[in-house]
Amino acid sequence: MSQNDFIVIKAEEDGVHVIGLTRGDDTKFHHSEKLDRGEVMIAQFTEHTSAMKIRGKATIQSANGTVESDSKK
């Protein structure tokens, strides 16, 4: 996945958390969003974001395909 690729995250339940993690020697949380059921977030990896953590039931689409995360409950 290149820096220009987008991922689409669709919340399948209320309270899905999308957390961005930094690049560099120390990986740290740098940004967090909370999505409710039906909300969609379009995200991109950048020079500052090397990974994303998604907590809660969501559908995630990328150039590599579609994956579903499990409920946080």
All heavy atoms as TSV, in Angstrom:
chain	resi	resn	atom	element	x	y	z
A	1	MET	N	N	0.858	-1.181	0.000
A	1	MET	CA	C	0.000	0.000	0.000
A	1	MET	C	C	0.901	1.240	0.000
A	1	MET	O	O	1.775	1.382	0.837
A	1	MET	CB	C	-0.883	-0.032	1.257
A	1	MET	CG	C	-1.882	1.084	1.307
A	1	MET	SD	S	-3.026	1.023	2.712
A	1	MET	CE	C	-4.092	-0.268	2.221
A	2	SER	N	N	0.674	2.120	-0.935
A	2	SER	CA	C	1.466	3.343	-0.977
A	2	SER	C	C	0.806	4.420	-0.124
A	2	SER	O	O	-0.326	4.280	0.316
A	2	SER	CB	C	1.596	3.836	-2.418
A	2	SER	OG	O	0.406	4.458	-2.839
A	3	GLN	N	N	1.526	5.492	0.108
A	3	GLN	CA	C	1.006	6.594	0.920
A	3	GLN	C	C	-0.248	7.205	0.314
A	3	GLN	O	O	-1.034	7.809	1.017
A	3	GLN	CB	C	2.070	7.677	1.068
A	3	GLN	CG	C	2.913	7.503	2.295
A	3	GLN	CD	C	3.807	8.689	2.503
A	3	GLN	OE1	O	4.990	8.549	2.353
A	3	GLN	NE2	N	3.276	9.824	2.838
A	4	ASN	N	N	-0.447	7.058	-0.977
A	4	ASN	CA	C	-1.587	7.681	-1.636
A	4	ASN	C	C	-2.846	6.820	-1.614
A	4	ASN	O	O	-3.894	7.258	-2.061
A	4	ASN	CB	C	-1.227	8.042	-3.079
A	4	ASN	CG	C	-0.127	9.076	-3.131
A	4	ASN	OD1	O	-0.066	9.960	-2.288
A	4	ASN	ND2	N	0.754	8.961	-4.100
A	5	ASP	N	N	-2.742	5.582	-1.141
A	5	ASP	CA	C	-3.907	4.710	-1.087
A	5	ASP	C	C	-4.833	5.110	0.046
A	5	ASP	O	O	-4.394	5.496	1.128
A	5	ASP	CB	C	-3.482	3.255	-0.884
A	5	ASP	CG	C	-2.854	2.664	-2.125
A	5	ASP	OD1	O	-3.147	3.153	-3.223
A	5	ASP	OD2	O	-2.086	1.701	-1.978
A	6	PHE	N	N	-6.121	4.982	-0.222
A	6	PHE	CA	C	-7.139	5.308	0.776
A	6	PHE	C	C	-7.736	4.021	1.311
A	6	PHE	O	O	-7.774	3.011	0.617
A	6	PHE	CB	C	-8.257	6.136	0.132
A	6	PHE	CG	C	-7.835	7.511	-0.254
A	6	PHE	CD1	C	-7.263	7.765	-1.486
A	6	PHE	CD2	C	-8.010	8.569	0.628
A	6	PHE	CE1	C	-6.869	9.041	-1.846
A	6	PHE	CE2	C	-7.618	9.855	0.285
A	6	PHE	CZ	C	-7.053	10.081	-0.962
A	7	ILE	N	N	-8.229	4.076	2.544
A	7	ILE	CA	C	-9.040	2.995	3.066
A	7	ILE	C	C	-10.375	3.595	3.474
A	7	ILE	O	O	-10.458	4.765	3.852
A	7	ILE	CB	C	-8.376	2.247	4.242
A	7	ILE	CG1	C	-8.170	3.153	5.454
A	7	ILE	CG2	C	-7.067	1.619	3.817
A	7	ILE	CD1	C	-7.766	2.399	6.691
A	8	VAL	N	N	-11.414	2.795	3.350
A	8	VAL	CA	C	-12.761	3.218	3.717
A	8	VAL	C	C	-13.194	2.370	4.901
A	8	VAL	O	O	-13.104	1.139	4.857
A	8	VAL	CB	C	-13.736	3.036	2.536
A	8	VAL	CG1	C	-15.143	3.422	2.947
A	8	VAL	CG2	C	-13.284	3.850	1.335
A	9	ILE	N	N	-13.638	3.042	5.953
A	9	ILE	CA	C	-14.077	2.365	7.173
A	9	ILE	C	C	-15.540	2.700	7.391
A	9	ILE	O	O	-15.898	3.874	7.502
A	9	ILE	CB	C	-13.250	2.830	8.386
A	9	ILE	CG1	C	-11.767	2.600	8.129
A	9	ILE	CG2	C	-13.715	2.127	9.661
A	9	ILE	CD1	C	-10.867	3.541	8.861
A	10	LYS	N	N	-16.386	1.672	7.430
A	10	LYS	CA	C	-17.810	1.875	7.687
A	10	LYS	C	C	-18.158	1.202	9.011
A	10	LYS	O	O	-17.968	-0.003	9.181
A	10	LYS	CB	C	-18.673	1.281	6.581
A	10	LYS	CG	C	-20.157	1.493	6.848
A	10	LYS	CD	C	-21.016	0.902	5.760
A	10	LYS	CE	C	-22.483	1.136	6.096
A	10	LYS	NZ	N	-23.365	0.440	5.181
A	11	ALA	N	N	-18.656	1.997	9.957
A	11	ALA	CA	C	-19.035	1.479	11.270
A	11	ALA	C	C	-20.297	0.630	11.150
A	11	ALA	O	O	-21.290	1.074	10.572
A	11	ALA	CB	C	-19.255	2.623	12.249
A	12	GLU	N	N	-20.256	-0.566	11.702
A	12	GLU	CA	C	-21.410	-1.460	11.707
A	12	GLU	C	C	-22.114	-1.449	13.062
A	12	GLU	O	O	-23.105	-2.146	13.256
A	12	GLU	CB	C	-20.970	-2.883	11.348
A	12	GLU	CG	C	-20.288	-3.002	9.995
A	12	GLU	CD	C	-21.196	-2.694	8.810
A	12	GLU	OE1	O	-22.428	-2.717	8.971
A	12	GLU	OE2	O	-20.662	-2.421	7.718
A	13	GLU	N	N	-21.584	-0.675	14.010
A	13	GLU	CA	C	-22.184	-0.499	15.332
A	13	GLU	C	C	-21.770	0.865	15.857
A	13	GLU	O	O	-20.837	1.481	15.327
A	13	GLU	CB	C	-21.749	-1.602	16.307
A	13	GLU	CG	C	-20.271	-1.552	16.671
A	13	GLU	CD	C	-19.845	-2.673	17.610
A	13	GLU	OE1	O	-20.670	-3.531	17.952
A	13	GLU	OE2	O	-18.660	-2.693	17.992
A	14	ASP	N	N	-22.449	1.356	16.867
A	14	ASP	CA	C	-22.073	2.620	17.500
A	14	ASP	C	C	-20.764	2.445	18.260
A	14	ASP	O	O	-20.497	1.392	18.823
A	14	ASP	CB	C	-23.157	3.081	18.485
A	14	ASP	CG	C	-24.415	3.581	17.787
A	14	ASP	OD1	O	-24.361	3.861	16.580
A	14	ASP	OD2	O	-25.447	3.685	18.462
A	15	GLY	N	N	-19.958	3.500	18.268
A	15	GLY	CA	C	-18.757	3.528	19.091
A	15	GLY	C	C	-17.533	2.866	18.504
A	15	GLY	O	O	-16.642	2.452	19.238
A	16	VAL	N	N	-17.437	2.770	17.187
A	16	VAL	CA	C	-16.235	2.218	16.557
A	16	VAL	C	C	-15.125	3.267	16.653
A	16	VAL	O	O	-15.321	4.430	16.316
A	16	VAL	CB	C	-16.504	1.836	15.084
A	16	VAL	CG1	C	-15.203	1.467	14.378
A	16	VAL	CG2	C	-17.509	0.705	15.003
A	17	HIS	N	N	-13.961	2.851	17.135
A	17	HIS	CA	C	-12.825	3.764	17.274
A	17	HIS	C	C	-11.815	3.501	16.169
A	17	HIS	O	O	-11.450	2.352	15.913
A	17	HIS	CB	C	-12.128	3.569	18.628
A	17	HIS	CG	C	-12.915	4.083	19.763
A	17	HIS	ND1	N	-12.820	5.369	20.215
A	17	HIS	CD2	C	-13.850	3.494	20.541
A	17	HIS	CE1	C	-13.636	5.552	21.227
A	17	HIS	NE2	N	-14.287	4.423	21.440
A	18	VAL	N	N	-11.369	4.571	15.525
A	18	VAL	CA	C	-10.308	4.512	14.519
A	18	VAL	C	C	-9.146	5.310	15.097
A	18	VAL	O	O	-9.284	6.493	15.404
A	18	VAL	CB	C	-10.755	5.122	13.174
A	18	VAL	CG1	C	-9.626	5.059	12.155
A	18	VAL	CG2	C	-12.005	4.425	12.665
A	19	ILE	N	N	-8.018	4.638	15.280
A	19	ILE	CA	C	-6.871	5.249	15.955
A	19	ILE	C	C	-5.674	5.240	15.005
A	19	ILE	O	O	-5.290	4.187	14.486
A	19	ILE	CB	C	-6.533	4.468	17.242
A	19	ILE	CG1	C	-7.757	4.427	18.164
A	19	ILE	CG2	C	-5.328	5.083	17.948
A	19	ILE	CD1	C	-7.699	3.360	19.223
A	20	GLY	N	N	-5.090	6.418	14.762
A	20	GLY	CA	C	-3.898	6.532	13.929
A	20	GLY	C	C	-2.645	6.394	14.770
A	20	GLY	O	O	-2.571	6.929	15.877
A	21	LEU	N	N	-1.664	5.661	14.244
A	21	LEU	CA	C	-0.391	5.463	14.930
A	21	LEU	C	C	0.737	6.095	14.121
A	21	LEU	O	O	0.724	6.038	12.885
A	21	LEU	CB	C	-0.134	3.970	15.126
A	21	LEU	CG	C	-1.181	3.319	16.017
A	21	LEU	CD1	C	-1.801	2.139	15.316
A	21	LEU	CD2	C	-0.585	2.923	17.327
A	22	THR	N	N	1.702	6.666	14.813
A	22	THR	CA	C	2.766	7.435	14.164
A	22	THR	C	C	3.846	6.558	13.548
A	22	THR	O	O	4.001	5.389	13.899
A	22	THR	CB	C	3.456	8.359	15.174
A	22	THR	OG1	O	4.034	7.560	16.212
A	22	THR	CG2	C	2.500	9.362	15.760
A	23	ARG	N	N	4.615	7.168	12.687
A	23	ARG	CA	C	5.833	6.562	12.140
A	23	ARG	C	C	7.000	6.940	13.049
A	23	ARG	O	O	6.891	7.833	13.861
A	23	ARG	CB	C	6.140	7.122	10.751
A	23	ARG	CG	C	5.191	6.707	9.694
A	23	ARG	CD	C	5.714	7.145	8.312
A	23	ARG	NE	N	4.731	6.847	7.314
A	23	ARG	CZ	C	4.547	5.661	6.755
A	23	ARG	NH1	N	5.302	4.654	7.113
A	23	ARG	NH2	N	3.614	5.487	5.839
A	24	GLY	N	N	8.116	6.280	12.843
A	24	GLY	CA	C	9.332	6.673	13.550
A	24	GLY	C	C	9.805	5.627	14.530
A	24	GLY	O	O	9.320	4.494	14.554
A	25	ASP	N	N	10.766	6.027	15.356
A	25	ASP	CA	C	11.377	5.104	16.314
A	25	ASP	C	C	10.384	4.630	17.364
A	25	ASP	O	O	10.419	3.481	17.781
A	25	ASP	CB	C	12.572	5.770	17.001
A	25	ASP	CG	C	13.694	6.059	16.016
A	25	ASP	OD1	O	13.787	5.352	14.991
A	25	ASP	OD2	O	14.465	6.998	16.271
A	26	ASP	N	N	9.503	5.524	17.808
A	26	ASP	CA	C	8.499	5.177	18.807
A	26	ASP	C	C	7.113	5.292	18.186
A	26	ASP	O	O	6.708	6.372	17.761
A	26	ASP	CB	C	8.574	6.125	20.014
A	26	ASP	CG	C	9.881	6.016	20.753
A	26	ASP	OD1	O	10.404	4.897	20.869
A	26	ASP	OD2	O	10.386	7.064	21.206
A	27	THR	N	N	6.402	4.170	18.132
A	27	THR	CA	C	5.034	4.196	17.610
A	27	THR	C	C	4.116	4.699	18.710
A	27	THR	O	O	4.099	4.161	19.810
A	27	THR	CB	C	4.598	2.799	17.154
A	27	THR	OG1	O	5.488	2.361	16.134
A	27	THR	CG2	C	3.190	2.811	16.610
A	28	LYS	N	N	3.360	5.766	18.420
A	28	LYS	CA	C	2.468	6.370	19.408
A	28	LYS	C	C	1.119	6.646	18.759
A	28	LYS	O	O	1.022	6.821	17.553
A	28	LYS	CB	C	3.044	7.694	19.916
A	28	LYS	CG	C	4.372	7.568	20.606
A	28	LYS	CD	C	4.895	8.932	21.006
A	28	LYS	CE	C	6.275	8.784	21.618
A	28	LYS	NZ	N	6.867	10.073	21.918
A	29	PHE	N	N	0.083	6.714	19.596
A	29	PHE	CA	C	-1.217	7.148	19.116
A	29	PHE	C	C	-1.136	8.638	18.818
A	29	PHE	O	O	-0.599	9.404	19.607
A	29	PHE	CB	C	-2.303	6.921	20.175
A	29	PHE	CG	C	-2.537	5.475	20.496
A	29	PHE	CD1	C	-2.281	4.979	21.749
A	29	PHE	CD2	C	-3.032	4.607	19.536
A	29	PHE	CE1	C	-2.502	3.648	22.053
A	29	PHE	CE2	C	-3.260	3.275	19.824
A	29	PHE	CZ	C	-2.998	2.798	21.096
A	30	HIS	N	N	-1.652	9.073	17.672
A	30	HIS	CA	C	-1.625	10.515	17.395
A	30	HIS	C	C	-2.988	11.077	17.022
A	30	HIS	O	O	-3.160	12.291	16.997
A	30	HIS	CB	C	-0.580	10.870	16.333
A	30	HIS	CG	C	-0.953	10.523	14.933
A	30	HIS	ND1	N	-1.744	11.310	14.150
A	30	HIS	CD2	C	-0.631	9.452	14.169
A	30	HIS	CE1	C	-1.891	10.756	12.965
A	30	HIS	NE2	N	-1.233	9.620	12.959
A	31	HIS	N	N	-3.962	10.202	16.744
A	31	HIS	CA	C	-5.267	10.721	16.358
A	31	HIS	C	C	-6.309	9.640	16.596
A	31	HIS	O	O	-6.042	8.462	16.397
A	31	HIS	CB	C	-5.267	11.113	14.883
A	31	HIS	CG	C	-6.530	11.784	14.455
A	31	HIS	ND1	N	-6.758	13.123	14.662
A	31	HIS	CD2	C	-7.638	11.309	13.865
A	31	HIS	CE1	C	-7.948	13.427	14.199
A	31	HIS	NE2	N	-8.518	12.341	13.702
A	32	SER	N	N	-7.486	10.050	17.035
A	32	SER	CA	C	-8.555	9.094	17.277
A	32	SER	C	C	-9.887	9.679	16.828
A	32	SER	O	O	-10.144	10.864	17.030
A	32	SER	CB	C	-8.606	8.763	18.770
A	32	SER	OG	O	-9.663	7.872	19.038
A	33	GLU	N	N	-10.694	8.851	16.211
A	33	GLU	CA	C	-12.039	9.232	15.795
A	33	GLU	C	C	-13.002	8.176	16.295
A	33	GLU	O	O	-12.658	7.000	16.375
A	33	GLU	CB	C	-12.149	9.301	14.270
A	33	GLU	CG	C	-11.391	10.421	13.631
A	33	GLU	CD	C	-12.014	11.781	13.865
A	33	GLU	OE1	O	-13.239	11.866	14.082
A	33	GLU	OE2	O	-11.273	12.769	13.827
A	34	LYS	N	N	-14.214	8.599	16.601
A	34	LYS	CA	C	-15.257	7.666	17.020
A	34	LYS	C	C	-16.375	7.738	15.993
A	34	LYS	O	O	-16.874	8.816	15.677
A	34	LYS	CB	C	-15.778	8.042	18.403
A	34	LYS	CG	C	-16.799	7.075	18.947
A	34	LYS	CD	C	-17.195	7.492	20.356
A	34	LYS	CE	C	-18.314	6.608	20.870
A	34	LYS	NZ	N	-18.799	7.072	22.168
A	35	LEU	N	N	-16.764	6.571	15.461
A	35	LEU	CA	C	-17.817	6.495	14.464
A	35	LEU	C	C	-19.019	5.771	15.032
A	35	LEU	O	O	-18.875	4.814	15.790
A	35	LEU	CB	C	-17.334	5.730	13.227
A	35	LEU	CG	C	-16.080	6.239	12.523
A	35	LEU	CD1	C	-15.712	5.298	11.384
A	35	LEU	CD2	C	-16.298	7.642	12.001
A	36	ASP	N	N	-20.205	6.214	14.649
A	36	ASP	CA	C	-21.429	5.520	15.018
A	36	ASP	C	C	-21.941	4.737	13.820
A	36	ASP	O	O	-21.534	4.970	12.674
A	36	ASP	CB	C	-22.487	6.514	15.512
A	36	ASP	CG	C	-22.172	7.034	16.912
A	36	ASP	OD1	O	-21.541	6.287	17.689
A	36	ASP	OD2	O	-22.546	8.166	17.226
A	37	ARG	N	N	-22.825	3.799	14.098
A	37	ARG	CA	C	-23.353	2.894	13.076
A	37	ARG	C	C	-23.745	3.664	11.814
A	37	ARG	O	O	-24.454	4.667	11.865
A	37	ARG	CB	C	-24.554	2.152	13.622
A	37	ARG	CG	C	-25.135	1.149	12.649
A	37	ARG	CD	C	-26.355	0.470	13.258
A	37	ARG	NE	N	-26.927	-0.462	12.317
A	37	ARG	CZ	C	-26.641	-1.762	12.266
A	37	ARG	NH1	N	-25.797	-2.290	13.132
A	37	ARG	NH2	N	-27.202	-2.537	11.364
A	38	GLY	N	N	-23.257	3.167	10.677
A	38	GLY	CA	C	-23.582	3.766	9.391
A	38	GLY	C	C	-22.640	4.868	8.953
A	38	GLY	O	O	-22.618	5.229	7.777
A	39	GLU	N	N	-21.850	5.408	9.880
A	39	GLU	CA	C	-20.906	6.462	9.498
A	39	GLU	C	C	-19.730	5.853	8.735
A	39	GLU	O	O	-19.310	4.725	9.002
A	39	GLU	CB	C	-20.393	7.212	10.724
A	39	GLU	CG	C	-21.448	8.071	11.376
A	39	GLU	CD	C	-20.915	8.906	12.513
A	39	GLU	OE1	O	-20.052	8.431	13.285
A	39	GLU	OE2	O	-21.379	10.050	12.637
A	40	VAL	N	N	-19.210	6.633	7.797
A	40	VAL	CA	C	-18.098	6.198	6.956
A	40	VAL	C	C	-16.959	7.191	7.097
A	40	VAL	O	O	-17.179	8.408	7.086
A	40	VAL	CB	C	-18.547	6.108	5.478
A	40	VAL	CG1	C	-17.361	5.824	4.573
A	40	VAL	CG2	C	-19.618	5.048	5.311
A	41	MET	N	N	-15.765	6.660	7.218
A	41	MET	CA	C	-14.563	7.501	7.268
A	41	MET	C	C	-13.638	7.037	6.152
A	41	MET	O	O	-13.434	5.839	5.962
A	41	MET	CB	C	-13.864	7.354	8.611
A	41	MET	CG	C	-12.612	8.165	8.739
A	41	MET	SD	S	-11.946	7.991	10.411
A	41	MET	CE	C	-10.544	9.046	10.271
A	42	ILE	N	N	-13.106	7.999	5.404
A	42	ILE	CA	C	-12.121	7.703	4.372
A	42	ILE	C	C	-10.788	8.191	4.915
A	42	ILE	O	O	-10.648	9.352	5.277
A	42	ILE	CB	C	-12.482	8.391	3.047
A	42	ILE	CG1	C	-13.855	7.905	2.588
A	42	ILE	CG2	C	-11.412	8.119	1.992
A	42	ILE	CD1	C	-14.428	8.676	1.432
A	43	ALA	N	N	-9.829	7.278	5.002
A	43	ALA	CA	C	-8.545	7.594	5.636
A	43	ALA	C	C	-7.398	7.285	4.682
A	43	ALA	O	O	-7.558	6.546	3.708
A	43	ALA	CB	C	-8.388	6.795	6.925
A	44	GLN	N	N	-6.246	7.864	5.010
A	44	GLN	CA	C	-5.075	7.702	4.158
A	44	GLN	C	C	-3.835	7.596	5.033
A	44	GLN	O	O	-3.714	8.286	6.042
A	44	GLN	CB	C	-4.977	8.917	3.240
A	44	GLN	CG	C	-3.826	8.919	2.292
A	44	GLN	CD	C	-3.850	10.161	1.416
A	44	GLN	OE1	O	-4.314	11.217	1.821
A	44	GLN	NE2	N	-3.343	10.033	0.208
A	45	PHE	N	N	-2.919	6.727	4.641
A	45	PHE	CA	C	-1.623	6.671	5.315
A	45	PHE	C	C	-0.805	7.863	4.828
A	45	PHE	O	O	-0.859	8.220	3.654
A	45	PHE	CB	C	-0.925	5.348	5.017
A	45	PHE	CG	C	-1.626	4.183	5.653
A	45	PHE	CD1	C	-2.539	3.430	4.947
A	45	PHE	CD2	C	-1.397	3.869	6.976
A	45	PHE	CE1	C	-3.204	2.371	5.533
A	45	PHE	CE2	C	-2.064	2.814	7.588
A	45	PHE	CZ	C	-2.959	2.065	6.858
A	46	THR	N	N	-0.069	8.500	5.743
A	46	THR	CA	C	0.686	9.712	5.422
A	46	THR	C	C	2.115	9.587	5.931
A	46	THR	O	O	2.497	8.557	6.487
A	46	THR	CB	C	0.039	10.944	6.086
A	46	THR	OG1	O	0.196	10.835	7.503
A	46	THR	CG2	C	-1.431	11.072	5.724
A	47	GLU	N	N	2.860	10.665	5.796
A	47	GLU	CA	C	4.225	10.673	6.338
A	47	GLU	C	C	4.210	10.571	7.863
A	47	GLU	O	O	5.199	10.195	8.467
A	47	GLU	CB	C	4.980	11.919	5.889
A	47	GLU	CG	C	4.410	13.215	6.432
A	47	GLU	CD	C	5.114	14.436	5.902
A	47	GLU	OE1	O	5.052	14.656	4.675
A	47	GLU	OE2	O	5.709	15.171	6.701
A	48	HIS	N	N	3.078	10.886	8.495
A	48	HIS	CA	C	2.964	10.804	9.955
A	48	HIS	C	C	2.243	9.549	10.430
A	48	HIS	O	O	2.425	9.136	11.565
A	48	HIS	CB	C	2.222	12.029	10.501
A	48	HIS	CG	C	2.888	13.319	10.164
A	48	HIS	ND1	N	4.111	13.678	10.675
A	48	HIS	CD2	C	2.521	14.318	9.330
A	48	HIS	CE1	C	4.468	14.855	10.183
A	48	HIS	NE2	N	3.523	15.266	9.368
A	49	THR	N	N	1.416	8.964	9.587
A	49	THR	CA	C	0.605	7.808	9.983
A	49	THR	C	C	1.113	6.551	9.299
A	49	THR	O	O	1.086	6.442	8.075
A	49	THR	CB	C	-0.881	8.031	9.598
A	49	THR	OG1	O	-1.335	9.234	10.199
A	49	THR	CG2	C	-1.736	6.868	10.054
A	50	SER	N	N	1.557	5.583	10.118
A	50	SER	CA	C	2.077	4.332	9.558
A	50	SER	C	C	1.119	3.174	9.741
A	50	SER	O	O	1.233	2.158	9.058
A	50	SER	CB	C	3.407	3.977	10.212
A	50	SER	OG	O	3.217	3.683	11.583
A	51	ALA	N	N	0.170	3.305	10.669
A	51	ALA	CA	C	-0.770	2.219	10.941
A	51	ALA	C	C	-2.061	2.792	11.510
A	51	ALA	O	O	-2.085	3.918	12.017
A	51	ALA	CB	C	-0.157	1.239	11.935
A	52	MET	N	N	-3.123	1.994	11.417
A	52	MET	CA	C	-4.398	2.366	12.009
A	52	MET	C	C	-4.927	1.174	12.787
A	52	MET	O	O	-4.806	0.032	12.337
A	52	MET	CB	C	-5.409	2.766	10.939
A	52	MET	CG	C	-5.067	4.057	10.264
A	52	MET	SD	S	-6.280	4.451	9.013
A	52	MET	CE	C	-5.279	5.473	7.945
A	53	LYS	N	N	-5.516	1.478	13.918
A	53	LYS	CA	C	-6.143	0.456	14.748
A	53	LYS	C	C	-7.638	0.740	14.731
A	53	LYS	O	O	-8.059	1.885	14.949
A	53	LYS	CB	C	-5.602	0.545	16.170
A	53	LYS	CG	C	-6.227	-0.443	17.121
A	53	LYS	CD	C	-5.584	-0.305	18.494
A	53	LYS	CE	C	-6.215	-1.246	19.481
A	53	LYS	NZ	N	-5.558	-1.155	20.788
A	54	ILE	N	N	-8.430	-0.290	14.464
A	54	ILE	CA	C	-9.876	-0.123	14.415
A	54	ILE	C	C	-10.479	-1.043	15.458
A	54	ILE	O	O	-10.275	-2.258	15.421
A	54	ILE	CB	C	-10.418	-0.424	13.002
A	54	ILE	CG1	C	-9.783	0.566	12.021
A	54	ILE	CG2	C	-11.943	-0.346	12.989
A	54	ILE	CD1	C	-9.908	0.228	10.596
A	55	ARG	N	N	-11.187	-0.438	16.397
A	55	ARG	CA	C	-11.785	-1.180	17.503
A	55	ARG	C	C	-13.302	-1.101	17.376
A	55	ARG	O	O	-13.864	-0.017	17.378
A	55	ARG	CB	C	-11.341	-0.582	18.839
A	55	ARG	CG	C	-11.856	-1.356	20.030
A	55	ARG	CD	C	-11.368	-0.752	21.324
A	55	ARG	NE	N	-9.914	-0.888	21.418
A	55	ARG	CZ	C	-9.142	-0.082	22.110
A	55	ARG	NH1	N	-9.644	0.942	22.767
A	55	ARG	NH2	N	-7.847	-0.277	22.153
A	56	GLY	N	N	-13.954	-2.240	17.235
A	56	GLY	CA	C	-15.398	-2.306	17.075
A	56	GLY	C	C	-15.757	-2.929	15.744
A	56	GLY	O	O	-14.897	-3.185	14.891
A	57	LYS	N	N	-17.023	-3.206	15.546
A	57	LYS	CA	C	-17.496	-3.876	14.333
A	57	LYS	C	C	-17.548	-2.883	13.174
A	57	LYS	O	O	-18.294	-1.908	13.219
A	57	LYS	CB	C	-18.864	-4.502	14.565
A	57	LYS	CG	C	-19.340	-5.337	13.391
A	57	LYS	CD	C	-20.483	-6.230	13.785
A	57	LYS	CE	C	-20.966	-7.078	12.619
A	57	LYS	NZ	N	-19.965	-7.938	12.056
A	58	ALA	N	N	-16.736	-3.159	12.169
A	58	ALA	CA	C	-16.639	-2.262	11.020
A	58	ALA	C	C	-16.268	-3.054	9.784
A	58	ALA	O	O	-15.693	-4.145	9.872
A	58	ALA	CB	C	-15.595	-1.179	11.271
A	59	THR	N	N	-16.585	-2.482	8.636
A	59	THR	CA	C	-16.146	-3.013	7.353
A	59	THR	C	C	-15.053	-2.086	6.849
A	59	THR	O	O	-15.242	-0.867	6.805
A	59	THR	CB	C	-17.315	-3.061	6.350
A	59	THR	OG1	O	-18.349	-3.882	6.893
A	59	THR	CG2	C	-16.867	-3.617	5.015
A	60	ILE	N	N	-13.903	-2.659	6.487
A	60	ILE	CA	C	-12.758	-1.879	6.041
A	60	ILE	C	C	-12.435	-2.302	4.606
A	60	ILE	O	O	-12.216	-3.482	4.344
A	60	ILE	CB	C	-11.528	-2.100	6.953
A	60	ILE	CG1	C	-11.860	-1.727	8.395
A	60	ILE	CG2	C	-10.339	-1.293	6.463
A	60	ILE	CD1	C	-12.072	-2.904	9.285
A	61	GLN	N	N	-12.409	-1.319	3.697
A	61	GLN	CA	C	-12.098	-1.599	2.301
A	61	GLN	C	C	-10.806	-0.889	1.917
A	61	GLN	O	O	-10.607	0.274	2.268
A	61	GLN	CB	C	-13.216	-1.108	1.384
A	61	GLN	CG	C	-14.533	-1.827	1.599
A	61	GLN	CD	C	-15.625	-1.256	0.736
A	61	GLN	OE1	O	-15.745	-0.051	0.593
A	61	GLN	NE2	N	-16.432	-2.128	0.157
A	62	SER	N	N	-9.955	-1.612	1.201
A	62	SER	CA	C	-8.717	-1.016	0.697
A	62	SER	C	C	-8.424	-1.612	-0.673
A	62	SER	O	O	-9.169	-2.470	-1.162
A	62	SER	CB	C	-7.553	-1.304	1.655
A	62	SER	OG	O	-7.147	-2.663	1.538
A	63	ALA	N	N	-7.333	-1.198	-1.258
A	63	ALA	CA	C	-6.922	-1.746	-2.544
A	63	ALA	C	C	-6.621	-3.237	-2.432
A	63	ALA	O	O	-6.625	-3.959	-3.427
A	63	ALA	CB	C	-5.684	-1.002	-3.055
A	64	ASN	N	N	-6.388	-3.710	-1.215
A	64	ASN	CA	C	-6.081	-5.125	-0.983
A	64	ASN	C	C	-7.320	-5.976	-0.747
A	64	ASN	O	O	-7.207	-7.186	-0.568
A	64	ASN	CB	C	-5.138	-5.263	0.208
A	64	ASN	CG	C	-3.810	-4.607	-0.068
A	64	ASN	OD1	O	-3.226	-4.821	-1.112
A	64	ASN	ND2	N	-3.345	-3.788	0.846
A	65	GLY	N	N	-8.495	-5.357	-0.689
A	65	GLY	CA	C	-9.715	-6.115	-0.485
A	65	GLY	C	C	-10.534	-5.567	0.671
A	65	GLY	O	O	-10.327	-4.446	1.135
A	66	THR	N	N	-11.474	-6.378	1.153
A	66	THR	CA	C	-12.375	-5.994	2.229
A	66	THR	C	C	-12.185	-6.934	3.410
A	66	THR	O	O	-12.032	-8.141	3.235
A	66	THR	CB	C	-13.841	-6.065	1.747
A	66	THR	OG1	O	-13.995	-5.186	0.628
A	66	THR	CG2	C	-14.809	-5.654	2.834
A	67	VAL	N	N	-12.201	-6.358	4.593
A	67	VAL	CA	C	-12.108	-7.150	5.823
A	67	VAL	C	C	-13.122	-6.581	6.815
A	67	VAL	O	O	-13.442	-5.399	6.768
A	67	VAL	CB	C	-10.663	-7.135	6.403
A	67	VAL	CG1	C	-10.268	-5.761	6.860
A	67	VAL	CG2	C	-10.515	-8.141	7.513
A	68	GLU	N	N	-13.632	-7.446	7.682
A	68	GLU	CA	C	-14.563	-7.000	8.721
A	68	GLU	C	C	-13.935	-7.240	10.081
A	68	GLU	O	O	-13.391	-8.298	10.344
A	68	GLU	CB	C	-15.889	-7.753	8.595
A	68	GLU	CG	C	-16.646	-7.357	7.347
A	68	GLU	CD	C	-18.041	-7.934	7.296
A	68	GLU	OE1	O	-18.544	-8.419	8.330
A	68	GLU	OE2	O	-18.636	-7.895	6.214
A	69	SER	N	N	-14.021	-6.226	10.930
A	69	SER	CA	C	-13.544	-6.382	12.306
A	69	SER	C	C	-14.707	-6.844	13.163
A	69	SER	O	O	-15.870	-6.633	12.825
A	69	SER	CB	C	-12.955	-5.067	12.829
A	69	SER	OG	O	-13.943	-4.062	12.816
A	70	ASP	N	N	-14.386	-7.484	14.276
A	70	ASP	CA	C	-15.414	-7.992	15.190
A	70	ASP	C	C	-15.886	-6.916	16.142
A	70	ASP	O	O	-15.206	-5.911	16.360
A	70	ASP	CB	C	-14.865	-9.176	15.995
A	70	ASP	CG	C	-14.687	-10.411	15.121
A	70	ASP	OD1	O	-15.447	-10.568	14.148
A	70	ASP	OD2	O	-13.797	-11.213	15.420
A	71	SER	N	N	-17.020	-7.178	16.755
A	71	SER	CA	C	-17.580	-6.259	17.744
A	71	SER	C	C	-16.659	-6.148	18.934
A	71	SER	O	O	-15.978	-7.109	19.310
A	71	SER	CB	C	-18.950	-6.777	18.184
A	71	SER	OG	O	-19.504	-5.922	19.159
A	72	LYS	N	N	-16.647	-4.976	19.553
A	72	LYS	CA	C	-15.816	-4.786	20.746
A	72	LYS	C	C	-16.479	-5.351	21.993
A	72	LYS	O	O	-15.895	-5.390	23.048
A	72	LYS	CB	C	-15.481	-3.303	20.936
A	72	LYS	CG	C	-16.681	-2.424	21.172
A	72	LYS	CD	C	-16.252	-0.980	21.304
A	72	LYS	CE	C	-17.452	-0.097	21.585
A	72	LYS	NZ	N	-17.064	1.249	21.912
A	73	LYS	N	N	-17.740	-5.784	21.859
A	73	LYS	CA	C	-18.481	-6.300	23.002
A	73	LYS	C	C	-18.281	-7.785	23.167
A	73	LYS	O	O	-18.007	-8.520	22.317
A	73	LYS	CB	C	-19.963	-5.977	22.853
A	73	LYS	CG	C	-20.177	-4.490	22.835
A	73	LYS	CD	C	-21.610	-4.153	22.559
A	73	LYS	CE	C	-21.727	-2.638	22.484
A	73	LYS	NZ	N	-22.985	-2.170	22.077
